[in-house]
Amino acid sequence: MSQFTGNPFWDYSLVHYGRPEVARACLELQEDVGANVNLVLFCCWLGSSGQVLTVQDLDEAEEIIRDWNEQVVEPLRGVRRFVQSEFAGFADQEWPQDVKQLELRAERVVQNRLCNWWRTKCGSSTDTDRDDRRKLSGEEQLQNLNLYLSRTSDIAIHSGSPLAWPLASAKPKN
């Protein structure tokens, strides 16, 4: 399980996605334009520390997670949705929760792959927890998000979006 330790992207995502308005925005993008929620969160995480993605970066990121998404995450999501609808109203809700936890573990693998790839690509300059971070306007998040979304839609995210959120606000409580 050591592959699941030390991932600041996962820590950021837990807090950021834990905000109901962020979860809602992510799921709307997933349903409306087929956006990958992990890539949406990746764009937010990097942008929140001033890091800007390129088209080539997004191509590489999508390639790194494609097989795992298609073979594991998406099928588990389908199973979870089916099980939730079939178990609606049943007293025993343990099984649907088990499937949901398995899906979350699969999502965490995706985020580990993205985080490890970015760390390897950028070396030690990927420290998003540094204390000397300048004040960020959120423009980098918007730039990353809009570059990603422009690949499949004409949707644009604007500065009032809950997706644009400072990294300092997304620190997990210890």
N, C-alpha and C positions, 0 to 999 in steps of 0.2 A: 504493500500500500504506500510505499515511499513516493510513488509517482504522484500522489495526491497532496503532498506537503509543499509548503513554500510557494504557493501560487497567488501573487497579489491580484491577478486578474480575477480569479475565483472569489477572493475576498471582496473585491470591489463589486462584482456582479451580485453576490448575495445581498449586499446592502442596497445597491442601486435598484436591482430588480425587486427587492423587498418593498419598495415604495409602490403602492397600488397604481398610481398614475403612470409610472414607468412600465410596470408589468402590462397594463392596459395598452399603452402605446406600442410596446414591443409585439404583443399578440395581434394588434390591429395590422401592423406592418407584415407580420407573418401571414395572416389570413388574406389581406388585401392585395399584396404584391409578392408574396412568397419569400419575404426576407427571412434570412437565417438569424434567429434571435441571438445566438452566440456571436455572430459577426457584427450585429448591431451593437451589442454590449462591448465587443472588442474595439470598435470604432470609438465608442464613448470613453472607454478606459484609457486608450492611448491618447486621445484628444484631450482628456482631462489633465494630462501631464505635459501638454504642449507638443506631443508627437503627431506628425501628420503622415498619413498613408498615401501611397502612390497607387496608380492603376496596377503596376507590376506587383506591389505588395498584396493587393486584394486578390489578384490572380493566384499568387502563391498560397495565400491563406485559404482560399476556397479549395485549392487542389489538395492541401494538406489534410483537410477535414472531410473532403467529398465522400470517400468510401465509407468512413465510419458513420457519417450522417445517413447515407443511403442504406447501409446494411444493418445499422444498429439503432440510431436515434429515431429516425422516422418510423420504422416498424414498431418500436416500443411506444412511440406517441400514438400510433394507430391502435395498438392493443390497449393502452391506457384509456383512450376515448371510448372504445368499444366496451371495455369492462365497466367504466363509470356509468355508461348508459344502461348496461345490463344489470348492474347492481343497485341502481337507483331505487330507493325504498326498501332495500333489504337491511336487516338488522346487522348482519356481518359485513362490515366495511373494511376489514383487514386486508383482503386480497387486493382491492383497488389501490390501497395505500402502498402495498408491497410493489405493485407495478409502477406506481409513481416514483417510488424511491429508486427503483432500478433505472428508470428513465433519467432521473437526476444524476445518478452515477455515470450514465453514458454521456450526459451533457458535460459533466466534469472532465471526462476524458478529452472531449473536444476542446474545452478551455485549456487543459494542460498542454495539448498539442500546439495550440495557438501561442500560449505563453512561452513554451520552450522554444518554438521556432523563432519568435520575436527576440528572445534573449540571445539565441545563437546568432541571429542575423545582425543584431545591433550591439552585441557585447554588453559591457557593464554600463553603457549609457542608457540602459532601459530602466534604471532605478526610478520608479514612479513615486517612491516614498521619501525622496530627498527633501531636506528641510529648506534648502535654498531655492525652492521652486518659486518662480515669479508669479505675480497675480495673473490669472488667465481669465479671458473674457468668455470662454466657451466657444470661440470661433473655430478652434482646432477640432472640437467635437463635431460641430456643425459641418465643417469641411469634410471630415472623414465620413460622417453619416451620409451626406449628400453625394459624395463620390460613390460610396457603396450603393446607395439606392438608385443612382442614375443608371446603373448597369441593367436594371430590370423595370424601371418605371420613371414617370416624370414627377413623382412626389418629391417635394423639398421640405426639409425640416428647418424651422425658423427658431430664432433665439428664445421665444417663449415656451418652447417645447420642454416637457419634463425630462426628456432624454439628455439635454444639456445641463449637466450638474457637476459642480466642482469636486475634484478628487478628495479634497480635505473633508468634505461632507460625507464621503462614502467610506470612511475608515471604520472597520468593524470595531465594536466595543469589546475590550478585553475583559 
